[in-house]
Amino acid sequence: MRIARFASGDDVGFGLVESDGEGGEEYVSRLNGHPLIGDITVTGERAKLADVRLLSPVLPTKVVCIGKNYADHVAEMADVTGEATEEPVVFLKPSTSVCGPYDPVIHPSLSREVHYEGELALVVSRPCRQVPRERAKDVIFGYTVANDVTARDLQRKDKQWTRAKGFDTFCPLGPWITTGMGVEEAQNLTLTTELDGHSRQRGSTSNLIHDIPAIIEYVTSFMTLLPGDVVLTGTPAGVGPMEPGQEVAVTVDGLGTIRNRVVAQD
């Protein structure tokens, strides 16, 4: 299933994204309830996907990110982030960094070098702590697409990543959550990033240094994850700057595309 969070007028809710056959028009069928809390039912209300505004598919309490998780990206960023590490590199983005799949990304006046980083993200299904890798699949609700936007000059200057990764709108998510996908399938997806229609990143989640079960096991060894929390799995090589007026599009095959235009801070 594809579960979206959307706005129609002043009304916000969840819905199933469905298509009238292959290549047909897509619709959102409204759901009663929250997909991560209790049972949900289809209300019978239906709207064309083009007539609603897609929002971030969840509102996480935190976004947990894995850095330096593709060897080619480690190599291109060695002067900023150093060499690969035996254990996963973990950092957080605040919940206020999350924005929708087509919302603008604000280029802050504090930075002169804002980069895109396309990533596969997973959404946590339930409260969990100390999850062994063989049970990782039991705590994953589904998968979505993310852009781990980074003020690279501030990351270089600060020597740690909180400010560089934490600005408002620095975590576009969406366009929906895809459920029913196994971990093995999620670890064999093509990820691409385009800037103004030109290819900038192309990688496969099969090249993750630390795979999804390892990430879940490691993060939950010291942190409780809550329903709706989001885990970003890392970015492949090809990251680079994006300027006001440009549009960045991140696609993960089978999950969809997010498109965000960069705008200068007022």
C-alpha positions as CSV (number, residue, x, y, z in Angstrom):
1,M,0.0,0.0,0.0
2,R,0.9,3.6,-0.5
3,I,-0.2,5.7,2.5
4,A,-0.1,9.5,2.1
5,R,-0.8,12.4,4.5
6,F,-2.6,15.1,2.6
7,A,-4.5,18.4,2.9
8,S,-7.7,19.2,1.0
9,G,-8.8,22.7,1.8
10,D,-8.5,23.1,5.6
11,D,-8.8,19.4,6.2
12,V,-5.8,17.1,6.8
13,G,-5.9,13.4,6.9
14,F,-4.4,10.1,5.7
15,G,-5.3,8.2,2.5
16,L,-4.5,5.3,0.3
17,V,-3.0,6.3,-3.0
18,E,-4.5,4.2,-5.7
19,S,-4.6,4.1,-9.5
20,D,-7.3,3.3,-12.0
21,G,-5.2,0.6,-13.7
22,E,-1.8,0.9,-15.2
23,G,-1.1,4.4,-16.3
24,G,-4.5,5.5,-15.1
25,E,-5.4,8.5,-13.0
26,E,-4.3,8.4,-9.4
27,Y,-6.6,9.0,-6.4
28,V,-6.4,9.3,-2.7
29,S,-9.0,7.3,-0.7
30,R,-9.4,8.9,2.7
31,L,-8.8,6.8,5.8
32,N,-10.4,6.9,9.2
33,G,-7.9,6.9,12.0
34,H,-4.1,7.1,12.1
35,P,-2.2,4.3,10.3
36,L,0.3,4.0,13.1
37,I,-2.3,4.0,15.9
38,G,-4.9,1.4,15.9
39,D,-7.2,0.2,13.1
40,I,-7.9,2.2,10.0
41,T,-10.9,2.0,7.7
42,V,-11.6,3.5,4.2
43,T,-14.3,6.1,4.5
44,G,-15.4,6.0,0.8
45,E,-14.3,9.6,0.2
46,R,-12.1,9.9,-2.8
47,A,-10.2,12.7,-4.5
48,K,-7.9,13.0,-7.4
49,L,-4.3,13.0,-6.3
50,A,-3.7,16.1,-8.4
51,D,-6.4,18.0,-6.5
52,V,-4.9,17.6,-3.0
53,R,-1.6,18.8,-1.4
54,L,0.7,16.0,-0.3
55,L,2.3,16.7,3.1
56,S,5.2,14.9,4.9
57,P,3.8,11.4,5.3
58,V,4.5,11.4,9.0
59,L,5.4,13.9,11.8
60,P,8.2,12.1,13.6
61,T,9.4,12.9,17.1
62,K,12.9,12.7,15.6
63,V,14.8,11.9,12.4
64,V,17.7,9.5,13.0
65,C,20.3,9.7,10.2
66,I,23.2,7.4,9.3
67,G,26.2,9.1,7.9
68,K,29.1,7.8,5.8
69,N,27.1,4.7,4.7
70,Y,28.1,4.4,1.1
71,A,31.8,3.9,0.3
72,D,31.8,6.2,-2.7
73,H,30.3,9.0,-0.7
74,V,32.8,8.5,2.1
75,A,35.6,8.9,-0.5
76,E,34.2,12.1,-1.9
77,M,33.6,13.7,1.5
78,A,36.9,12.5,3.2
79,D,38.1,16.1,3.7
80,V,34.9,17.0,5.6
81,T,33.8,13.9,7.5
82,G,36.9,11.7,7.5
83,E,37.2,8.0,6.7
84,A,34.7,5.2,7.1
85,T,34.1,3.9,10.7
86,E,33.6,0.4,11.9
87,E,30.3,1.4,13.6
88,P,27.5,3.4,12.0
89,V,27.8,7.2,12.3
90,V,24.5,8.5,13.8
91,F,23.2,12.0,14.0
92,L,19.8,13.6,14.4
93,K,17.7,16.1,12.5
94,P,15.0,17.9,14.5
95,S,11.4,17.3,13.8
96,T,11.1,20.9,12.7
97,S,13.4,20.1,9.7
98,V,10.7,17.9,8.1
99,C,8.7,19.3,5.2
100,G,6.6,17.9,2.4
101,P,7.5,16.2,-0.8
102,Y,6.9,19.3,-2.9
103,D,7.5,22.1,-0.4
104,P,10.2,24.6,-0.9
105,V,13.6,24.1,0.7
106,I,14.7,27.4,2.3
107,H,18.3,28.3,1.6
108,P,19.4,30.0,4.9
109,S,21.3,33.2,4.8
110,L,23.8,31.7,7.2
111,S,25.1,29.3,4.5
112,R,26.7,29.8,1.2
113,E,26.9,26.0,0.4
114,V,23.7,24.1,0.7
115,H,23.9,20.5,-0.6
116,Y,21.3,17.9,-1.6
117,E,21.7,14.3,-0.3
118,G,19.1,11.8,-1.7
119,E,18.3,8.9,0.7
120,L,16.1,5.9,1.4
121,A,14.2,6.4,4.6
122,L,12.3,4.0,6.8
123,V,9.4,4.7,9.1
124,V,9.2,3.0,12.5
125,S,6.0,1.2,13.4
126,R,6.0,0.9,17.2
127,P,8.0,1.8,20.3
128,C,11.2,-0.3,20.2
129,R,14.5,-0.7,22.0
130,Q,17.3,-3.2,21.7
131,V,16.0,-4.8,18.5
132,P,18.2,-7.7,17.3
133,R,18.8,-7.6,13.5
134,E,16.7,-10.6,12.9
135,R,13.6,-8.7,14.2
136,A,14.3,-5.4,12.4
137,K,11.5,-6.1,9.9
138,D,9.0,-6.3,12.8
139,V,9.5,-2.6,13.7
140,I,9.5,-1.1,10.1
141,F,6.1,0.3,9.0
142,G,7.3,1.2,5.5
143,Y,9.7,3.1,3.4
144,T,9.8,6.6,1.9
145,V,12.1,9.0,0.1
146,A,14.2,11.7,1.8
147,N,16.6,14.6,1.1
148,D,19.1,15.1,3.9
149,V,19.7,18.7,3.0
150,T,23.0,20.0,4.5
151,A,24.7,23.3,4.9
152,R,28.1,21.9,3.9
153,D,30.1,25.0,4.9
154,L,28.7,25.0,8.4
155,Q,29.3,21.3,8.7
156,R,32.9,21.9,7.8
157,K,33.2,24.9,10.2
158,D,31.4,23.4,13.2
159,K,33.1,20.0,13.1
160,Q,29.8,18.5,14.1
161,W,26.6,18.3,12.2
162,T,23.6,19.6,14.2
163,R,23.4,23.1,12.8
164,A,24.4,22.1,9.3
165,K,21.6,19.4,9.1
166,G,19.0,21.0,11.3
167,F,17.5,24.1,9.6
168,D,13.8,24.2,8.9
169,T,12.8,22.5,5.6
170,F,16.1,20.5,5.6
171,C,14.4,17.1,5.5
172,P,11.8,16.8,2.7
173,L,10.0,13.4,3.0
174,G,7.5,11.6,0.8
175,P,5.6,11.5,-1.4
176,W,4.0,8.7,0.7
177,I,4.9,5.6,2.8
178,T,5.1,2.3,0.9
179,T,4.2,-0.6,3.1
180,G,4.4,-4.3,2.5
181,M,8.0,-4.2,1.1
182,G,10.5,-6.6,2.6
183,V,13.8,-5.6,3.9
184,E,15.6,-7.6,1.2
185,E,13.7,-5.7,-1.5
186,A,14.4,-2.4,0.2
187,Q,18.1,-3.2,0.1
188,N,18.0,-3.5,-3.7
189,L,16.5,-0.2,-4.9
190,T,18.0,2.3,-7.3
191,L,18.2,5.9,-5.9
192,T,18.7,8.9,-8.2
193,T,18.9,12.6,-7.6
194,E,18.4,15.2,-10.3
195,L,19.2,18.9,-10.2
196,D,17.1,20.9,-12.7
197,G,16.7,17.7,-14.7
198,H,20.3,16.8,-14.7
199,S,21.5,13.6,-13.1
200,R,23.7,14.1,-10.0
201,Q,23.4,11.0,-7.9
202,R,22.8,7.4,-8.9
203,G,23.3,4.5,-6.5
204,S,21.8,1.4,-5.1
205,T,20.7,0.5,-1.6
206,S,22.5,-2.8,-2.2
207,N,25.7,-0.8,-1.5
208,L,24.9,0.2,2.0
209,I,27.9,-0.3,4.2
210,H,25.7,-1.0,7.2
211,D,22.5,-2.7,6.1
212,I,19.0,-1.9,7.4
213,P,18.9,-4.6,10.1
214,A,22.3,-3.5,11.3
215,I,21.1,0.1,11.5
216,I,18.0,-0.8,13.5
217,E,20.0,-3.0,15.8
218,Y,22.7,-0.3,16.4
219,V,20.3,2.7,16.9
220,T,18.0,0.8,19.2
221,S,20.9,-0.3,21.3
222,F,21.0,3.2,22.9
223,M,17.9,5.0,21.8
224,T,14.1,4.2,21.9
225,L,12.4,4.7,18.6
226,L,8.8,5.7,18.6
227,P,6.0,5.1,16.1
228,G,6.4,7.5,13.1
229,D,10.1,8.1,13.8
230,V,12.1,8.2,10.6
231,V,15.5,6.7,9.9
232,L,17.6,7.9,7.0
233,T,20.0,5.3,5.7
234,G,22.7,7.4,4.0
235,T,23.5,8.9,0.6
236,P,25.6,7.7,-2.3
237,A,28.2,9.8,-4.1
238,G,27.4,12.8,-6.2
239,V,26.2,15.3,-3.5
240,G,26.6,18.9,-4.4
241,P,25.3,22.5,-4.1
242,M,21.8,23.7,-5.0
243,E,21.0,27.3,-5.3
244,P,17.8,29.4,-5.0
245,G,15.7,28.9,-8.1
246,Q,16.9,25.4,-8.7
247,E,14.8,22.2,-8.2
248,V,16.1,19.0,-6.8
249,A,14.3,15.7,-7.4
250,V,15.1,12.5,-5.5
251,T,13.6,9.2,-6.7
252,V,13.8,5.8,-5.2
253,D,12.5,3.2,-7.6
254,G,9.2,1.7,-6.4
255,L,8.7,4.4,-3.8
256,G,8.2,7.6,-5.8
257,T,9.8,11.0,-6.3
258,I,10.0,14.2,-4.1
259,R,10.6,17.5,-5.9
260,N,11.6,20.6,-3.9
261,R,12.5,24.0,-5.2
262,V,15.1,26.0,-3.4
263,V,14.2,29.5,-2.3
264,A,16.2,32.1,-0.6
265,Q,15.5,33.0,3.0
266,D,13.5,36.2,3.3
